[in-house]
Amino acid sequence: MTIFHRAAGKDVSWALDPLLVLPGVKHAVVLTSDGIVRGASPNLSTEAGEGAAAMMSALQGAARTLAILFSGNEATRLQQIVVDADSGYVFATPAASNTVMAVYATRDVDMGVVAHLMQIQVKTLGDKVMPSDARDTGTPA
């Protein structure tokens, strides 16, 4: 099993650390909206992290589109996704610009504590990272 190594610079695994000490929380990932891992729990294999990021990217996009279609409002913003499985829960929350934080926890976790701490960490991540949009170079894409 290959384990994620915390690379310097763009790695934001530090934002997951407070979540990973909660009872029942097993794994967490910060990913870009297009499925690139920006940070992961230290005991998560590279394969599992990349797979989870890819699936979460697709799920996030599908959930956002579903909410827009049901609400009839193009300005609808996704706040959180919770997946309830027999083995546990997956929580996902939009974080900084084009970034998502996802957490996997066992069924005995305190869901309210996880959701609350995710909101705190998402705010902290946004405050510290504040990614900017790509610069307009004046050339067509």
FIKOLZA-1660 file (N, C-alpha, C; in steps of 0.1 Angstrom, whole numbers, plus 5000, padded with zeros to 4 digits):
% residues 141
   i   px   py   pz ch aa at
   1 5008 4988 5000  A  M  N
   1 5000 5000 5000  A  M CA
   1 5009 5012 5000  A  M  C
   2 5006 5021 4991  A  T  N
   2 5014 5034 4990  A  T CA
   2 5006 5044 4999  A  T  C
   3 5013 5051 5007  A  I  N
   3 5007 5061 5016  A  I CA
   3 5010 5075 5010  A  I  C
   4 5000 5084 5011  A  F  N
   4 5003 5098 5007  A  F CA
   4 5014 5104 5014  A  F  C
   5 5023 5111 5008  A  H  N
   5 5033 5119 5014  A  H CA
   5 5029 5133 5013  A  H  C
   6 5031 5140 5024  A  R  N
   6 5027 5154 5025  A  R CA
   6 5037 5163 5017  A  R  C
   7 5034 5167 5005  A  A  N
   7 5043 5175 4997  A  A CA
   7 5043 5189 5002  A  A  C
   8 5054 5196 5000  A  A  N
   8 5055 5210 5004  A  A CA
   8 5047 5219 4995  A  A  C
   9 5043 5230 4999  A  G  N
   9 5036 5240 4990  A  G CA
   9 5021 5239 4990  A  G  C
  10 5016 5231 4981  A  K  N
  10 5001 5230 4979  A  K CA
  10 4994 5221 4988  A  K  C
  11 5001 5213 4996  A  D  N
  11 4995 5203 5005  A  D CA
  11 4987 5210 5016  A  D  C
  12 4975 5207 5018  A  V  N
  12 4967 5213 5028  A  V CA
  12 4962 5202 5038  A  V  C
  13 4969 5192 5040  A  S  N
  13 4966 5181 5049  A  S CA
  13 4964 5186 5064  A  S  C
  14 4971 5197 5067  A  W  N
  14 4970 5203 5080  A  W CA
  14 4956 5206 5084  A  W  C
  15 4948 5209 5074  A  A  N
  15 4934 5213 5077  A  A CA
  15 4925 5201 5081  A  A  C
  16 4930 5189 5079  A  L  N
  16 4923 5177 5082  A  L CA
  16 4927 5172 5096  A  L  C
  17 4938 5176 5101  A  D  N
  17 4943 5171 5114  A  D CA
  17 4933 5171 5126  A  D  C
  18 4926 5183 5128  A  P  N
  18 4917 5183 5139  A  P CA
  18 4905 5173 5137  A  P  C
  19 4901 5170 5125  A  L  N
  19 4891 5161 5122  A  L CA
  19 4895 5146 5125  A  L  C
  20 4907 5143 5121  A  L  N
  20 4912 5130 5122  A  L CA
  20 4914 5125 5136  A  L  C
  21 4914 5133 5146  A  V  N
  21 4915 5129 5160  A  V CA
  21 4901 5127 5167  A  V  C
  22 4890 5130 5159  A  L  N
  22 4877 5127 5165  A  L CA
  22 4874 5112 5165  A  L  C
  23 4868 5107 5176  A  P  N
  23 4864 5093 5176  A  P CA
  23 4855 5089 5164  A  P  C
  24 4859 5079 5157  A  G  N
  24 4851 5074 5146  A  G CA
  24 4855 5079 5132  A  G  C
  25 4863 5090 5132  A  V  N
  25 4867 5095 5119  A  V CA
  25 4879 5087 5115  A  V  C
  26 4878 5081 5103  A  K  N
  26 4889 5072 5097  A  K CA
  26 4898 5079 5087  A  K  C
  27 4892 5086 5078  A  H  N
  27 4899 5092 5066  A  H CA
  27 4893 5105 5063  A  H  C
  28 4902 5113 5056  A  A  N
  28 4897 5126 5051  A  A CA
  28 4906 5130 5040  A  A  C
  29 4900 5138 5031  A  V  N
  29 4906 5143 5019  A  V CA
  29 4902 5157 5016  A  V  C
  30 4911 5165 5011  A  V  N
  30 4908 5178 5005  A  V CA
  30 4911 5177 4990  A  V  C
  31 4902 5180 4982  A  L  N
  31 4904 5178 4968  A  L CA
  31 4899 5190 4960  A  L  C
  32 4904 5192 4948  A  T  N
  32 4899 5202 4939  A  T CA
  32 4886 5197 4933  A  T  C
  33 4878 5207 4928  A  S  N
  33 4865 5203 4922  A  S CA
  33 4867 5194 4910  A  S  C
  34 4879 5193 4904  A  D  N
  34 4881 5184 4893  A  D CA
  34 4888 5171 4898  A  D  C
  35 4888 5168 4911  A  G  N
  35 4893 5155 4916  A  G CA
  35 4907 5153 4919  A  G  C
  36 4915 5164 4920  A  I  N
  36 4929 5163 4924  A  I CA
  36 4931 5164 4939  A  I  C
  37 4938 5155 4945  A  V  N
  37 4940 5154 4959  A  V CA
  37 4950 5166 4963  A  V  C
  38 4945 5174 4972  A  R  N
  38 4953 5185 4977  A  R CA
  38 4958 5182 4991  A  R  C
  39 4952 5172 4998  A  G  N
  39 4957 5168 5011  A  G CA
  39 4949 5156 5015  A  G  C
  40 4955 5147 5023  A  A  N
  40 4948 5135 5027  A  A CA
  40 4953 5130 5040  A  A  C
  41 4945 5122 5047  A  S  N
  41 4949 5116 5060  A  S CA
  41 4961 5108 5058  A  S  C
  42 4970 5107 5067  A  P  N
  42 4983 5101 5065  A  P CA
  42 4982 5086 5063  A  P  C
  43 4972 5079 5068  A  N  N
  43 4971 5065 5066  A  N CA
  43 4962 5060 5054  A  N  C
  44 4959 5070 5046  A  L  N
  44 4951 5066 5034  A  L CA
  44 4960 5064 5022  A  L  C
  45 4958 5052 5015  A  S  N
  45 4966 5049 5004  A  S CA
  45 4964 5058 4993  A  S  C
  46 4975 5060 4985  A  T  N
  46 4974 5069 4973  A  T CA
  46 4962 5064 4964  A  T  C
  47 4961 5052 4961  A  E  N
  47 4950 5046 4953  A  E CA
  47 4937 5050 4958  A  E  C
  48 4935 5047 4971  A  A  N
  48 4922 5050 4977  A  A CA
  48 4919 5065 4977  A  A  C
  49 4929 5073 4980  A  G  N
  49 4927 5088 4981  A  G CA
  49 4924 5093 4967  A  G  C
  50 4931 5089 4957  A  E  N
  50 4928 5094 4943  A  E CA
  50 4915 5089 4938  A  E  C
  51 4911 5077 4941  A  G  N
  51 4898 5071 4938  A  G CA
  51 4887 5079 4945  A  G  C
  52 4888 5081 4958  A  A  N
  52 4878 5089 4965  A  A CA
  52 4877 5103 4960  A  A  C
  53 4888 5109 4957  A  A  N
  53 4888 5123 4951  A  A CA
  53 4880 5123 4938  A  A  C
  54 4883 5114 4929  A  A  N
  54 4876 5113 4916  A  A CA
  54 4861 5111 4918  A  A  C
  55 4857 5102 4927  A  M  N
  55 4843 5099 4929  A  M CA
  55 4836 5111 4936  A  M  C
  56 4843 5117 4945  A  M  N
  56 4837 5129 4952  A  M CA
  56 4835 5141 4943  A  M  C
  57 4844 5142 4934  A  S  N
  57 4843 5153 4924  A  S CA
  57 4830 5151 4916  A  S  C
  58 4828 5138 4911  A  A  N
  58 4816 5135 4903  A  A CA
  58 4804 5137 4912  A  A  C
  59 4804 5132 4924  A  L  N
  59 4792 5133 4933  A  L CA
  59 4789 5148 4936  A  L  C
  60 4799 5156 4939  A  Q  N
  60 4797 5170 4942  A  Q CA
  60 4791 5177 4930  A  Q  C
  61 4796 5174 4918  A  G  N
  61 4790 5180 4906  A  G CA
  61 4775 5176 4903  A  G  C
  62 4773 5163 4905  A  A  N
  62 4759 5158 4903  A  A CA
  62 4750 5163 4914  A  A  C
  63 4754 5164 4926  A  A  N
  63 4745 5169 4937  A  A CA
  63 4742 5184 4934  A  A  C
  64 4752 5192 4930  A  R  N
  64 4750 5206 4928  A  R CA
  64 4740 5208 4916  A  R  C
  65 4742 5200 4906  A  T  N
  65 4732 5201 4894  A  T CA
  65 4718 5197 4898  A  T  C
  66 4717 5186 4906  A  L  N
  66 4704 5181 4911  A  L CA
  66 4697 5192 4919  A  L  C
  67 4705 5199 4928  A  A  N
  67 4699 5209 4936  A  A CA
  67 4694 5221 4928  A  A  C
  68 4702 5224 4918  A  I  N
  68 4698 5235 4908  A  I CA
  68 4685 5231 4901  A  I  C
  69 4685 5219 4896  A  L  N
  69 4673 5215 4888  A  L CA
  69 4661 5214 4897  A  L  C
  70 4662 5209 4909  A  F  N
  70 4650 5208 4918  A  F CA
  70 4646 5222 4922  A  F  C
  71 4655 5231 4925  A  S  N
  71 4651 5244 4930  A  S CA
  71 4647 5254 4919  A  S  C
  72 4651 5251 4907  A  G  N
  72 4648 5260 4896  A  G CA
  72 4656 5273 4897  A  G  C
  73 4667 5273 4905  A  N  N
  73 4675 5285 4908  A  N CA
  73 4689 5282 4904  A  N  C
  74 4694 5289 4894  A  E  N
  74 4708 5287 4890  A  E CA
  74 4718 5291 4900  A  E  C
  75 4714 5300 4909  A  A  N
  75 4723 5305 4920  A  A CA
  75 4724 5296 4932  A  A  C
  76 4717 5285 4932  A  T  N
  76 4717 5275 4943  A  T CA
  76 4731 5271 4946  A  T  C
  77 4735 5271 4958  A  R  N
  77 4749 5267 4962  A  R CA
  77 4748 5254 4971  A  R  C
  78 4756 5245 4968  A  L  N
  78 4756 5232 4976  A  L CA
  78 4763 5235 4989  A  L  C
  79 4757 5231 5001  A  Q  N
  79 4763 5233 5014  A  Q CA
  79 4770 5221 5019  A  Q  C
  80 4764 5209 5017  A  Q  N
  80 4769 5197 5023  A  Q CA
  80 4763 5185 5016  A  Q  C
  81 4771 5174 5016  A  I  N
  81 4766 5161 5011  A  I CA
  81 4769 5151 5022  A  I  C
  82 4759 5143 5026  A  V  N
  82 4761 5132 5035  A  V CA
  82 4757 5119 5029  A  V  C
  83 4766 5110 5028  A  V  N
  83 4763 5096 5023  A  V CA
  83 4762 5087 5034  A  V  C
  84 4751 5080 5036  A  D  N
  84 4749 5071 5047  A  D CA
  84 4750 5057 5041  A  D  C
  85 4760 5050 5045  A  A  N
  85 4763 5036 5041  A  A CA
  85 4763 5027 5053  A  A  C
  86 4761 5014 5051  A  D  N
  86 4761 5005 5062  A  D CA
  86 4774 5004 5070  A  D  C
  87 4785 5008 5064  A  S  N
  87 4798 5008 5071  A  S CA
  87 4801 5022 5077  A  S  C
  88 4794 5032 5074  A  G  N
  88 4797 5045 5080  A  G CA
  88 4791 5057 5071  A  G  C
  89 4797 5069 5073  A  Y  N
  89 4792 5081 5067  A  Y CA
  89 4803 5087 5059  A  Y  C
  90 4800 5094 5048  A  V  N
  90 4809 5103 5041  A  V CA
  90 4802 5116 5042  A  V  C
  91 4810 5126 5046  A  F  N
  91 4806 5140 5047  A  F CA
  91 4814 5148 5037  A  F  C
  92 4808 5156 5029  A  A  N
  92 4815 5165 5020  A  A CA
  92 4810 5179 5021  A  A  C
  93 4819 5188 5021  A  T  N
  93 4816 5202 5022  A  T CA
  93 4824 5211 5013  A  T  C
  94 4818 5219 5005  A  P  N
  94 4827 5228 4997  A  P CA
  94 4835 5237 5006  A  P  C
  95 4848 5238 5002  A  A  N
  95 4857 5246 5010  A  A CA
  95 4861 5258 5002  A  A  C
  96 4874 5261 5002  A  A  N
  96 4879 5273 4994  A  A CA
  96 4875 5272 4980  A  A  C
  97 4877 5282 4972  A  S  N
  97 4873 5282 4958  A  S CA
  97 4877 5269 4951  A  S  C
  98 4867 5263 4945  A  N  N
  98 4869 5250 4937  A  N CA
  98 4876 5239 4945  A  N  C
  99 4873 5239 4958  A  T  N
  99 4879 5229 4967  A  T CA
  99 4868 5222 4976  A  T  C
 100 4870 5209 4979  A  V  N
 100 4860 5202 4987  A  V CA
 100 4867 5195 4998  A  V  C
 101 4861 5194 5010  A  M  N
 101 4867 5186 5021  A  M CA
 101 4857 5174 5022  A  M  C
 102 4863 5162 5023  A  A  N
 102 4855 5150 5025  A  A CA
 102 4860 5142 5037  A  A  C
 103 4851 5137 5045  A  V  N
 103 4855 5129 5056  A  V CA
 103 4847 5116 5056  A  V  C
 104 4854 5105 5060  A  Y  N
 104 4848 5092 5062  A  Y CA
 104 4848 5089 5077  A  Y  C
 105 4837 5084 5082  A  A  N
 105 4836 5081 5096  A  A CA
 105 4827 5068 5098  A  A  C
 106 4830 5061 5109  A  T  N
 106 4822 5049 5112  A  T CA
 106 4808 5054 5117  A  T  C
 107 4799 5044 5118  A  R  N
 107 4785 5047 5122  A  R CA
 107 4784 5052 5136  A  R  C
 108 4794 5050 5145  A  D  N
 108 4792 5055 5159  A  D CA
 108 4797 5069 5161  A  D  C
 109 4801 5076 5150  A  V  N
 109 4806 5090 5151  A  V CA
 109 4795 5099 5155  A  V  C
 110 4798 5110 5161  A  D  N
 110 4789 5121 5164  A  D CA
 110 4788 5129 5152  A  D  C
 111 4777 5128 5144  A  M  N
 111 4776 5135 5131  A  M CA
 111 4776 5150 5133  A  M  C
 112 4770 5155 5143  A  G  N
 112 4770 5169 5146  A  G CA
 112 4783 5175 5148  A  G  C
 113 4791 5168 5156  A  V  N
 113 4805 5173 5159  A  V CA
 113 4813 5173 5146  A  V  C
 114 4812 5162 5138  A  V  N
 114 4820 5162 5125  A  V CA
 114 4816 5173 5116  A  V  C
 115 4803 5175 5114  A  A  N
 115 4798 5186 5105  A  A CA
 115 4802 5199 5110  A  A  C
 116 4801 5202 5123  A  H  N
 116 4805 5215 5129  A  H CA
 116 4820 5217 5127  A  H  C
 117 4828 5207 5130  A  L  N
 117 4843 5209 5129  A  L CA
 117 4847 5210 5114  A  L  C
 118 4840 5204 5105  A  M  N
 118 4843 5206 5091  A  M CA
 118 4840 5220 5087  A  M  C
 119 4830 5226 5092  A  Q  N
 119 4827 5240 5089  A  Q CA
 119 4838 5249 5094  A  Q  C
 120 4843 5246 5106  A  I  N
 120 4854 5254 5111  A  I CA
 120 4866 5253 5103  A  I  C
 121 4870 5240 5099  A  Q  N
 121 4882 5238 5091  A  Q CA
 121 4881 5243 5077  A  Q  C
 122 4869 5243 5072  A  V  N
 122 4867 5248 5058  A  V CA
 122 4869 5264 5059  A  V  C
 123 4864 5270 5069  A  K  N
 123 4867 5285 5071  A  K CA
 123 4882 5287 5073  A  K  C
 124 4888 5279 5081  A  T  N
 124 4902 5281 5083  A  T CA
 124 4910 5279 5070  A  T  C
 125 4906 5269 5063  A  L  N
 125 4913 5266 5050  A  L CA
 125 4911 5278 5040  A  L  C
 126 4899 5283 5039  A  G  N
 126 4896 5294 5031  A  G CA
 126 4904 5307 5035  A  G  C
 127 4905 5309 5048  A  D  N
 127 4912 5321 5053  A  D CA
 127 4927 5320 5050  A  D  C
 128 4933 5308 5052  A  K  N
 128 4947 5306 5050  A  K CA
 128 4952 5305 5036  A  K  C
 129 4944 5298 5028  A  V  N
 129 4948 5294 5014  A  V CA
 129 4943 5305 5004  A  V  C
 130 4931 5309 5005  A  M  N
 130 4925 5319 4996  A  M CA
 130 4930 5318 4982  A  M  C
 131 4927 5306 4975  A  P  N
 131 4932 5305 4961  A  P CA
 131 4926 5315 4952  A  P  C
 132 4933 5320 4943  A  S  N
 132 4928 5330 4934  A  S CA
 132 4925 5323 4921  A  S  C
 133 4916 5330 4913  A  D  N
 133 4913 5324 4900  A  D CA
 133 4925 5326 4891  A  D  C
 134 4926 5318 4880  A  A  N
 134 4937 5318 4871  A  A CA
 134 4937 5332 4864  A  A  C
 135 4949 5337 4862  A  R  N
 135 4950 5350 4855  A  R CA
 135 4946 5350 4841  A  R  C
 136 4940 5360 4836  A  D  N
 136 4936 5361 4822  A  D CA
 136 4949 5366 4814  A  D  C
 137 4954 5357 4806  A  T  N
 137 4966 5360 4799  A  T CA
 137 4963 5367 4785  A  T  C
 138 4950 5368 4782  A  G  N
 138 4946 5375 4770  A  G CA
 138 4946 5365 4758  A  G  C
 139 4950 5353 4760  A  T  N
 139 4950 5343 4749  A  T CA
 139 4937 5334 4751  A  T  C
 140 4932 5330 4739  A  P  N
 140 4920 5321 4740  A  P CA
 140 4924 5308 4745  A  P  C
 141 4914 5302 4752  A  A  N
 141 4916 5288 4758  A  A CA
 141 4917 5278 4748  A  A  C
% end
